[in-house]
Amino acid sequence: MKQFRVFAIALFLVVAVGLFFLPSATADDWNKKTSVTFSEPVEVPGVGAQVLPAGTYIFKLLNSSSDRHIVQIFNQSGDHLFTTILAIPNYRLQATSRTVMTFKERAAGQPEALRAWFYPGRNWGDEFVYAKSRAVELAKVVDEPVLATPIELAAAPIEVLKTAPVEAVKPTGEVVELAQVVEPPPMLPRTASPLPLIGLLGLLSLGAGSIVSLTLKRQS
């Protein structure tokens, strides 16, 4: 009975540590589902509605496995899609609880334009891409480059958005480097491989076996 108890404790430690090191993910972590409330109308790019009235909306990533992201905005209940937006990653040094950013205030009576969406607590977010003609107008408002694409977003299917060219345009319409608008996330070591975890579990198993062996020797 004592032998079984020692073995059970050792096995429990191995399993517990293994579960502790297993990567965890939830649906919200994967698609960055976020509820956002606007007190005034806002302008958005993309396929679908171009101006969202004041209210609560759901922001979600459609595709988070590529170097550019497709953001979708739904109504509060999540059963109506308002717009699908082309975006590319942007990085900020300090994470905050803000979920969206806007360009500088517009003229009275005109909605502010959404510039980017940052998931709360994350350093990287999604910088929105506007149709080139609209991007030039916004660049004139803020006096700095804005992300743009030469394709007509209002009629572009999602597959076209995934491969659409993206550039940064100045108030003059001149194309400049994307780095003037967005900063790519820093390179991080890959952690997707399960080999380190397998190796750790193997060492723990050997350790558990040694504990059982020593216990048996002491009892004999």
Helices and strands as residue ranges (DSSP letters): H 2-21, H 27-31, E 34-38, E 42-43, E 47-48, E 51-52, E 55-63, E 69-75, E 81-91, E 100-102, E 112-117, E 124-128, E 130-131, H 132-142, E 146-149, G 153-155, H 158-163, E 167-169, E 175-176, G 178-180, H 195-219
